[in-house]
Amino acid sequence: MEKIKVKSLPVFYHFIRCVIKFAMSIFFQKIELQNGENVPAHGPVIFVANHPNSIMDALVMGLVTKRKVNYIGHSGLFSNKLKSWFLRSCGVIPIYRREDAPGQMDQNVFAFQACYEVLESGETIGIFPEGTSDMFRKVKKVKTGAARIALETEKRNNYQLGLKVIPIGLYFFSRSRFRSKVLMNVGEPVKLESYFEVNKEDNPEAVQRLTEEIQQSLEALTVNIRHEELDDFVKDIEVLYGNELKTDSPDLQEVSEETVADFLVTQKIADCVEYYYEHDLERVRNFQAEISAYKRKLKWLRLRDNMIKEKTTFSQMVKNSAVTFVRSLIGLPLALYGTVNNVIPYVLAENLAKKFVDERTKILSALLIGGGIAFILFYSVQVFAVWFYLGKLWGAVYLISLPISGFFALAYFKQIRQEQERISLSFFLFTNRQLFNRMRRERKRLILKMDEIRDEYRQLMGI
């Protein structure tokens, strides 16, 4: 067989990728790639990933490799000529879904043909086989498109192409907050060759089996809460018990990256909750009620769980507050400068994101795109004004100062909010120590109960 030639990145795609990579490094606090060694450096590849966050998923998954990723996107994205030209220039292949374009389903023949040709030329394709995004942390039922493309491409090449199917779990630690974290968890390649013989005899059966393996792979690579009503309950346990579980699990202590460790903690909690939901529903309901009662008391007292958990004395709090007060005074001028120069585009981006409150999977995309446009426009006007009146040197200095002071202002006011909580807690300790100690005892009782469930679950699972 003739050796596959890997194409270099087209200039336009390379430029867009550099812009996106720069924007993502600003937008996210951290983008963690786990098991990156599973990503092939050459040869035809189909990347399959879960789809939690609309357009943002494609932007993130494009960073998993330096190679060009040709995405499959639903035809609704190609709604006008400008968008269509841009997406096609970036290698996006339109696919026609029955719910979007029932009269154009025959066009998918050409879409699949384009996929075959891309893979046969040694390039890569990115597919989100769930089809649509969802706010719940679960992998929805995977569609058969990825499996059909993979098996048909190999069949067209006498099963000698060497195509790799790489599953990727995308996990966003927040889907509505600027400077959050995201994990790209790359799985081992699906053993495609094990389906070749079945495909020769019964294509639908081979497609179904491969689709099921893709489903299982994606579920294992991300947080998969099958019962949607448990999502908030899992979050509550994360807040209460996440740090305790992390410090008490030897396998998690060996994980060097905090982002990965936090993800594994959430995954373990979700798996445990799902198990007991299916095997001891009454116990889960009772524990949900206990945690809800604890949360209601915290809300009534205007406290948060981390305040109850924090082990400190009133005198220590006063000392810490004094140190923070001095630091705040020193940093106030730069924080005010950063706020004045960044507040308008920041507020515009937030207001744009709020318009997607009913489509929450698009909030991060709106923040990134809307914020990017707003900041570029305002920075351009501001820098031009300084350059015009004060000269090029001051214009350059001002440009450099804008993002630096903006990030400083964000960190500064975050620290101020934390200090307000500390002062509130100090006052509460001074005036309601008995009530505070009662809440601390209640929290300890919940932790002991979770310790008991953890030990029981480990024994049942043979961990």
CORQUIVEN-V343005 format. One record per residue. PHI is phi in degrees with one decimal (* if undefined). PSI is psi as a letter, one per 20 degrees, with the letter a starting at -180 (NA if undefined). D_FIRST is the distance of its C-alpha to the first C-alpha in Angstrom with 2 decimals. Layout:
phi->PHI psi->PSI d_first->D_FIRST
phi->PHI psi->PSI d_first->D_FIRST
//
This chain:
phi->* psi->p d_first->0.00
phi->-66.8 psi->p d_first->3.80
phi->-64.0 psi->p d_first->6.36
phi->-74.6 psi->p d_first->8.73
phi->-94.6 psi->p d_first->12.03
phi->-83.3 psi->p d_first->15.08
phi->-76.7 psi->q d_first->17.90
phi->-76.2 psi->r d_first->21.35
phi->-69.1 psi->p d_first->24.27
phi->-59.5 psi->q d_first->26.11
phi->-58.9 psi->g d_first->29.65
phi->-63.3 psi->g d_first->31.46
phi->-62.9 psi->g d_first->29.46
phi->-61.7 psi->g d_first->29.87
phi->-63.9 psi->g d_first->33.59
phi->-61.1 psi->g d_first->34.08
phi->-63.7 psi->g d_first->32.33
phi->-63.5 psi->g d_first->34.66
phi->-63.2 psi->g d_first->37.66
phi->-64.1 psi->g d_first->36.77
phi->-61.5 psi->g d_first->36.19
phi->-65.0 psi->g d_first->39.57
phi->-62.7 psi->h d_first->41.30
phi->-68.9 psi->h d_first->39.98
phi->-66.0 psi->h d_first->41.16
phi->-83.1 psi->g d_first->44.61
phi->-69.4 psi->g d_first->44.63
phi->-99.2 psi->q d_first->43.57
phi->-67.2 psi->h d_first->45.35
phi->-156.5 psi->p d_first->42.19
phi->-117.8 psi->o d_first->38.55
phi->-100.9 psi->p d_first->37.26
phi->-104.0 psi->o d_first->33.59
phi->-105.3 psi->p d_first->33.38
phi->63.5 psi->l d_first->30.37
phi->-63.0 psi->i d_first->28.44
phi->-67.0 psi->i d_first->26.21
phi->-80.1 psi->i d_first->24.44
phi->-87.4 psi->o d_first->23.06
phi->-64.8 psi->q d_first->19.45
phi->-81.5 psi->i d_first->19.42
phi->-154.6 psi->r d_first->15.95
phi->89.4 psi->r d_first->13.24
phi->-69.7 psi->p d_first->14.29
phi->-140.0 psi->p d_first->17.71
phi->-111.5 psi->o d_first->20.54
phi->-89.0 psi->p d_first->23.88
phi->-116.4 psi->p d_first->26.56
phi->-138.6 psi->q d_first->30.16
phi->-70.0 psi->r d_first->33.70
phi->-130.8 psi->m d_first->35.74
phi->-82.8 psi->i d_first->39.22
phi->-140.7 psi->l d_first->40.01
phi->52.0 psi->c d_first->38.92
phi->-61.9 psi->h d_first->37.46
phi->-58.1 psi->h d_first->38.01
phi->-60.8 psi->g d_first->35.19
phi->-66.7 psi->h d_first->32.58
phi->-64.9 psi->g d_first->34.24
phi->-71.3 psi->g d_first->34.21
phi->-65.0 psi->h d_first->30.67
phi->-64.9 psi->i d_first->29.42
phi->-89.1 psi->i d_first->30.76
phi->-73.2 psi->h d_first->28.57
phi->-146.1 psi->q d_first->25.79
phi->-81.6 psi->i d_first->25.87
phi->-78.1 psi->r d_first->22.84
phi->-71.4 psi->p d_first->23.56
phi->-109.7 psi->o d_first->24.17
phi->-92.6 psi->o d_first->24.20
phi->-86.7 psi->q d_first->26.89
phi->-102.1 psi->p d_first->27.78
phi->-127.0 psi->q d_first->31.53
phi->-68.2 psi->q d_first->34.09
phi->-62.0 psi->h d_first->35.28
phi->-62.6 psi->h d_first->38.74
phi->-70.2 psi->h d_first->37.53
phi->-98.0 psi->l d_first->36.97
phi->-75.1 psi->h d_first->40.67
phi->-138.5 psi->r d_first->41.46
phi->-64.0 psi->h d_first->39.88
phi->-66.0 psi->g d_first->40.10
phi->-62.4 psi->g d_first->38.50
phi->-62.5 psi->g d_first->35.83
phi->-62.9 psi->g d_first->34.99
phi->-63.4 psi->g d_first->34.98
phi->-65.8 psi->g d_first->32.79
phi->-66.4 psi->h d_first->30.21
phi->-66.0 psi->h d_first->30.22
phi->-88.6 psi->j d_first->29.47
phi->88.1 psi->j d_first->26.46
phi->-81.3 psi->p d_first->28.39
phi->-105.1 psi->p d_first->27.32
phi->-74.4 psi->p d_first->30.39
phi->-122.6 psi->q d_first->30.59
phi->-103.7 psi->o d_first->33.64
phi->-91.7 psi->q d_first->35.59
phi->-60.5 psi->h d_first->38.15
phi->-74.3 psi->i d_first->40.94
phi->-97.0 psi->g d_first->40.28
phi->-143.1 psi->m d_first->39.40
phi->-60.9 psi->h d_first->39.92
phi->-86.8 psi->i d_first->39.95
phi->-120.9 psi->k d_first->36.56
phi->-61.1 psi->h d_first->34.38
phi->-66.3 psi->i d_first->32.56
phi->-68.2 psi->i d_first->31.19
phi->-66.6 psi->h d_first->28.93
phi->-59.1 psi->g d_first->26.58
phi->-72.0 psi->h d_first->25.80
phi->-64.6 psi->g d_first->25.74
phi->-66.0 psi->h d_first->23.12
phi->-61.5 psi->g d_first->21.05
phi->-63.2 psi->h d_first->21.37
phi->-64.4 psi->g d_first->20.23
phi->-58.2 psi->g d_first->17.02
phi->-67.9 psi->h d_first->16.28
phi->-61.6 psi->g d_first->17.33
phi->-69.0 psi->h d_first->15.06
phi->-67.7 psi->h d_first->11.95
phi->-89.0 psi->j d_first->12.96
phi->88.9 psi->j d_first->13.04
phi->-94.4 psi->a d_first->16.81
phi->-121.1 psi->q d_first->19.34
phi->-128.4 psi->q d_first->21.84
phi->-111.8 psi->p d_first->25.27
phi->-131.0 psi->p d_first->27.08
phi->-109.1 psi->n d_first->30.59
phi->-69.7 psi->i d_first->30.46
phi->-70.1 psi->h d_first->34.24
phi->92.7 psi->g d_first->34.64
phi->-134.8 psi->r d_first->37.98
phi->-90.1 psi->q d_first->39.73
phi->-149.7 psi->q d_first->42.68
phi->-73.8 psi->h d_first->45.33
phi->-74.7 psi->q d_first->45.41
phi->-83.9 psi->m d_first->43.40
phi->-151.8 psi->q d_first->41.30
phi->-94.2 psi->o d_first->37.85
phi->-72.0 psi->r d_first->38.47
phi->-60.9 psi->p d_first->36.71
phi->-77.6 psi->p d_first->33.02
phi->-82.6 psi->r d_first->31.75
phi->-87.3 psi->i d_first->28.71
phi->-55.9 psi->g d_first->26.81
phi->-62.1 psi->g d_first->24.51
phi->-65.2 psi->g d_first->23.58
phi->-62.5 psi->g d_first->23.07
phi->-64.2 psi->g d_first->20.73
phi->-62.1 psi->g d_first->18.65
phi->-70.0 psi->h d_first->18.41
phi->-68.9 psi->h d_first->17.95
phi->-63.0 psi->g d_first->15.08
phi->-66.2 psi->h d_first->13.19
phi->-61.4 psi->g d_first->14.50
phi->-63.6 psi->h d_first->13.28
phi->-114.5 psi->k d_first->9.62
phi->55.6 psi->k d_first->10.43
phi->58.4 psi->k d_first->11.27
phi->-119.9 psi->j d_first->7.91
phi->-72.3 psi->h d_first->8.53
phi->80.2 psi->k d_first->10.82
phi->-66.7 psi->p d_first->13.73
phi->-111.3 psi->p d_first->17.01
phi->-110.3 psi->o d_first->20.44
phi->-111.8 psi->o d_first->23.12
phi->-81.5 psi->q d_first->26.79
phi->-132.9 psi->p d_first->29.44
phi->-95.5 psi->p d_first->33.18
phi->-100.1 psi->p d_first->35.30
phi->-132.7 psi->o d_first->38.94
phi->-98.7 psi->p d_first->41.63
phi->-71.5 psi->h d_first->44.85
phi->-146.6 psi->p d_first->46.76
phi->-110.4 psi->k d_first->45.80
phi->-148.8 psi->j d_first->48.79
phi->-125.0 psi->p d_first->49.64
phi->-67.9 psi->q d_first->48.90
phi->63.8 psi->k d_first->47.76
phi->-94.6 psi->a d_first->46.48
phi->-119.2 psi->q d_first->43.48
phi->-142.0 psi->q d_first->40.05
phi->-117.2 psi->p d_first->37.56
phi->-107.0 psi->o d_first->33.78
phi->-103.7 psi->o d_first->32.91
phi->-89.1 psi->p d_first->29.16
phi->-91.4 psi->r d_first->28.18
phi->-72.9 psi->q d_first->25.49
phi->-57.7 psi->p d_first->22.16
phi->-68.0 psi->p d_first->22.55
phi->-78.1 psi->n d_first->20.78
phi->-63.9 psi->h d_first->18.82
phi->-63.8 psi->h d_first->17.24
phi->-70.7 psi->i d_first->20.85
phi->-104.4 psi->i d_first->21.17
phi->-64.4 psi->g d_first->18.26
phi->-63.9 psi->g d_first->20.43
phi->-63.9 psi->h d_first->23.38
phi->-64.7 psi->h d_first->21.52
phi->-66.0 psi->h d_first->20.61
phi->-95.0 psi->h d_first->24.35
phi->-149.0 psi->n d_first->26.13
phi->-60.2 psi->g d_first->24.54
phi->-57.9 psi->h d_first->27.87
phi->-66.5 psi->g d_first->28.40
phi->-63.8 psi->g d_first->25.01
phi->-60.9 psi->g d_first->25.63
phi->-65.1 psi->g d_first->29.12
phi->-64.6 psi->g d_first->28.23
phi->-65.6 psi->h d_first->25.62
phi->-61.0 psi->g d_first->28.21
phi->-64.4 psi->h d_first->30.80
phi->-68.1 psi->h d_first->28.74
phi->-61.1 psi->g d_first->28.22
phi->-58.0 psi->g d_first->31.99
phi->-64.4 psi->h d_first->32.86
phi->-64.2 psi->g d_first->30.68
phi->-66.5 psi->h d_first->32.33
phi->-63.0 psi->h d_first->35.75
phi->-76.8 psi->i d_first->35.30
phi->-97.5 psi->i d_first->34.28
phi->-140.5 psi->a d_first->37.29
phi->-83.3 psi->o d_first->40.93
phi->-122.1 psi->n d_first->41.08
phi->-98.2 psi->n d_first->44.65
phi->-64.0 psi->h d_first->44.33
phi->-97.1 psi->o d_first->48.00
phi->-59.3 psi->h d_first->48.70
phi->-68.1 psi->i d_first->52.41
phi->-92.1 psi->i d_first->51.63
phi->-59.2 psi->g d_first->50.04
phi->-65.6 psi->h d_first->53.37
phi->-63.4 psi->g d_first->54.47
phi->-62.1 psi->g d_first->51.41
phi->-61.5 psi->g d_first->52.19
phi->-61.2 psi->g d_first->55.78
phi->-68.2 psi->h d_first->54.74
phi->-56.0 psi->g d_first->52.36
phi->-64.8 psi->g d_first->55.36
phi->-73.8 psi->g d_first->57.73
phi->-122.5 psi->i d_first->55.65
phi->-57.2 psi->g d_first->52.46
phi->-66.7 psi->h d_first->53.80
phi->-61.9 psi->g d_first->55.52
phi->-66.7 psi->h d_first->52.36
phi->-65.4 psi->g d_first->50.36
phi->-76.0 psi->i d_first->52.93
phi->-99.7 psi->i d_first->53.37
phi->-106.6 psi->o d_first->49.73
phi->-56.7 psi->h d_first->48.51
phi->-67.5 psi->h d_first->44.82
phi->-78.3 psi->h d_first->45.51
phi->-66.9 psi->h d_first->47.52
phi->-81.7 psi->i d_first->44.48
phi->-79.4 psi->p d_first->42.58
phi->-78.2 psi->h d_first->43.03
phi->-87.8 psi->p d_first->42.21
phi->-63.0 psi->h d_first->45.09
phi->-60.1 psi->g d_first->42.98
phi->-66.7 psi->g d_first->40.78
phi->-62.2 psi->g d_first->43.93
phi->-63.0 psi->h d_first->45.64
phi->-63.0 psi->g d_first->42.68
phi->-64.6 psi->h d_first->42.63
phi->-61.2 psi->g d_first->46.40
phi->-61.7 psi->g d_first->46.12
phi->-63.0 psi->g d_first->43.36
phi->-64.8 psi->g d_first->45.55
phi->-62.5 psi->g d_first->48.59
phi->-61.6 psi->g d_first->46.80
phi->-63.1 psi->g d_first->45.50
phi->-66.5 psi->g d_first->49.00
phi->-62.1 psi->g d_first->50.75
phi->-61.2 psi->g d_first->48.43
phi->-61.5 psi->g d_first->49.12
phi->-71.5 psi->h d_first->52.89
phi->-63.2 psi->h d_first->52.82
phi->-85.5 psi->h d_first->51.39
phi->-113.2 psi->i d_first->53.54
phi->-151.9 psi->m d_first->56.77
phi->-61.0 psi->g d_first->57.22
phi->-61.6 psi->h d_first->60.94
phi->-63.9 psi->g d_first->60.38
phi->-63.8 psi->g d_first->57.88
phi->-60.9 psi->g d_first->60.34
phi->-64.4 psi->g d_first->63.20
phi->-70.4 psi->h d_first->61.29
phi->-58.0 psi->g d_first->60.17
phi->-64.2 psi->h d_first->63.87
phi->-65.1 psi->g d_first->64.85
phi->-67.1 psi->h d_first->62.36
phi->-62.4 psi->g d_first->63.37
phi->-64.0 psi->g d_first->67.02
phi->-62.0 psi->g d_first->66.25
phi->-65.1 psi->h d_first->64.44
phi->-63.1 psi->h d_first->67.39
phi->-65.2 psi->g d_first->69.80
phi->-59.7 psi->g d_first->67.74
phi->-64.2 psi->g d_first->67.70
phi->-64.2 psi->h d_first->71.45
phi->-87.0 psi->i d_first->72.10
phi->58.9 psi->l d_first->69.72
phi->-120.4 psi->r d_first->67.74
phi->-123.2 psi->r d_first->64.08
phi->-60.1 psi->h d_first->62.63
phi->-66.1 psi->h d_first->61.72
phi->-70.1 psi->g d_first->65.42
phi->-67.3 psi->h d_first->66.51
phi->-71.2 psi->h d_first->63.93
phi->-65.0 psi->p d_first->64.93
phi->-98.9 psi->n d_first->67.31
phi->-153.1 psi->r d_first->69.72
phi->-100.0 psi->r d_first->73.45
phi->-61.5 psi->g d_first->75.47
phi->-65.4 psi->h d_first->76.38
phi->-64.2 psi->h d_first->72.74
phi->-63.3 psi->g d_first->71.89
phi->-62.7 psi->g d_first->74.75
phi->-63.7 psi->g d_first->73.62
phi->-62.5 psi->h d_first->70.00
phi->-65.0 psi->h d_first->71.25
phi->-65.1 psi->g d_first->73.39
phi->-64.0 psi->g d_first->70.49
phi->-64.3 psi->h d_first->68.29
phi->-61.7 psi->g d_first->71.16
phi->-64.8 psi->g d_first->71.45
phi->-62.1 psi->h d_first->67.71
phi->-65.1 psi->h d_first->67.82
phi->-63.7 psi->g d_first->70.66
phi->-66.4 psi->g d_first->68.81
phi->-86.2 psi->i d_first->65.61
phi->-58.2 psi->g d_first->67.42
phi->-58.4 psi->g d_first->67.53
phi->-67.4 psi->h d_first->63.77
phi->-64.5 psi->g d_first->63.07
phi->-66.0 psi->g d_first->65.38
phi->-60.7 psi->g d_first->63.79
phi->-65.2 psi->h d_first->60.31
phi->-66.8 psi->g d_first->61.61
phi->-59.0 psi->h d_first->63.41
phi->-86.9 psi->i d_first->60.42
phi->-126.1 psi->i d_first->57.78
phi->-67.1 psi->h d_first->59.64
phi->-65.3 psi->g d_first->59.32
phi->-64.2 psi->h d_first->55.50
phi->-64.3 psi->g d_first->55.24
phi->-66.9 psi->h d_first->57.61
phi->-60.2 psi->g d_first->55.89
phi->-63.8 psi->g d_first->52.52
phi->-64.4 psi->g d_first->54.22
phi->-65.3 psi->h d_first->56.00
phi->-63.9 psi->g d_first->52.80
phi->-63.9 psi->h d_first->51.17
phi->-65.4 psi->h d_first->54.25
phi->-67.5 psi->i d_first->53.58
phi->-103.4 psi->k d_first->50.57
phi->-61.9 psi->h d_first->52.71
phi->-86.7 psi->i d_first->51.96
phi->-125.2 psi->m d_first->48.20
phi->-65.7 psi->i d_first->47.98
phi->-70.6 psi->i d_first->44.20
phi->-103.6 psi->j d_first->44.45
phi->-62.7 psi->g d_first->47.14
phi->-63.2 psi->h d_first->44.93
phi->-62.5 psi->g d_first->42.97
phi->-65.3 psi->g d_first->46.35
phi->-62.7 psi->g d_first->47.65
phi->-66.5 psi->g d_first->44.67
phi->-71.8 psi->g d_first->44.53
phi->-63.5 psi->g d_first->48.29
phi->-65.0 psi->g d_first->49.18
phi->-60.0 psi->g d_first->46.76
phi->-64.9 psi->g d_first->48.26
phi->-62.7 psi->g d_first->51.82
phi->-67.9 psi->h d_first->51.60
phi->-62.2 psi->g d_first->49.95
phi->-63.9 psi->g d_first->52.67
phi->-69.4 psi->g d_first->55.56
phi->-61.2 psi->g d_first->54.39
phi->-62.5 psi->g d_first->54.03
phi->-64.5 psi->g d_first->57.56
phi->-64.7 psi->g d_first->59.09
phi->-66.0 psi->h d_first->57.51
phi->-61.4 psi->g d_first->58.42
phi->-63.2 psi->g d_first->62.02
phi->-65.7 psi->g d_first->62.30
phi->-61.4 psi->g d_first->60.70
phi->-66.2 psi->g d_first->63.04
phi->-92.2 psi->h d_first->66.21
phi->-116.8 psi->i d_first->65.53
phi->106.1 psi->r d_first->62.92
phi->-64.4 psi->g d_first->59.30
phi->-60.2 psi->g d_first->59.86
phi->-67.1 psi->h d_first->61.38
phi->-62.9 psi->g d_first->58.76
phi->-66.8 psi->g d_first->55.98
phi->-62.1 psi->g d_first->57.94
phi->-64.2 psi->g d_first->58.56
phi->-60.6 psi->g d_first->54.88
phi->-64.8 psi->h d_first->53.92
phi->-72.7 psi->h d_first->56.78
phi->-61.5 psi->g d_first->55.84
phi->-67.6 psi->h d_first->52.84
phi->-62.6 psi->g d_first->54.32
phi->-68.3 psi->h d_first->57.66
phi->-64.9 psi->g d_first->56.03
phi->-65.8 psi->h d_first->54.14
phi->-63.2 psi->g d_first->57.32
phi->-62.8 psi->g d_first->59.33
phi->-59.7 psi->g d_first->56.96
phi->-65.7 psi->h d_first->57.25
phi->-62.7 psi->g d_first->60.99
phi->-73.8 psi->h d_first->61.87
phi->-65.2 psi->g d_first->59.71
phi->-66.1 psi->h d_first->61.84
phi->-62.7 psi->g d_first->64.98
phi->-62.9 psi->g d_first->64.07
phi->-63.6 psi->h d_first->63.50
phi->-68.5 psi->h d_first->66.87
phi->-61.0 psi->g d_first->68.54
phi->-64.0 psi->g d_first->67.27
phi->-65.0 psi->g d_first->68.58
phi->-65.2 psi->g d_first->71.97
phi->-61.1 psi->g d_first->72.07
phi->-67.1 psi->h d_first->71.33
phi->-60.3 psi->g d_first->74.01
phi->-64.3 psi->g d_first->76.55
phi->-64.0 psi->g d_first->75.55
phi->-61.7 psi->h d_first->75.92
phi->-69.4 psi->h d_first->79.31
phi->-105.4 psi->h d_first->80.67
phi->-137.7 psi->l d_first->78.87
phi->-61.3 psi->g d_first->77.99
phi->-63.6 psi->g d_first->78.82
phi->-65.7 psi->h d_first->76.63
phi->-63.0 psi->g d_first->73.79
phi->-64.1 psi->h d_first->74.11
phi->-65.7 psi->g d_first->74.12
phi->-65.6 psi->h d_first->70.80
phi->-65.4 psi->h d_first->69.40
phi->-66.4 psi->h d_first->70.54
phi->-64.8 psi->g d_first->68.94
phi->-63.8 psi->g d_first->65.63
phi->-62.7 psi->h d_first->65.91
phi->-64.3 psi->g d_first->66.54
phi->-65.5 psi->h d_first->63.35
phi->-64.6 psi->g d_first->61.37
phi->-62.6 psi->h d_first->62.87
phi->-66.0 psi->h d_first->61.94
phi->-69.8 psi->h d_first->58.32
phi->-59.9 psi->g d_first->58.36
phi->-64.2 psi->g d_first->59.51
phi->-65.0 psi->g d_first->56.80
phi->-59.0 psi->g d_first->54.13
phi->-64.7 psi->h d_first->55.30
phi->-65.2 psi->g d_first->55.52
phi->-64.9 psi->g d_first->52.02
phi->-61.1 psi->h d_first->50.54
phi->-67.3 psi->g d_first->52.32
phi->-64.3 psi->h d_first->51.11
phi->-86.2 psi->i d_first->47.46
phi->69.8 psi->k d_first->47.78
phi->-86.5 psi->NA d_first->46.97
//
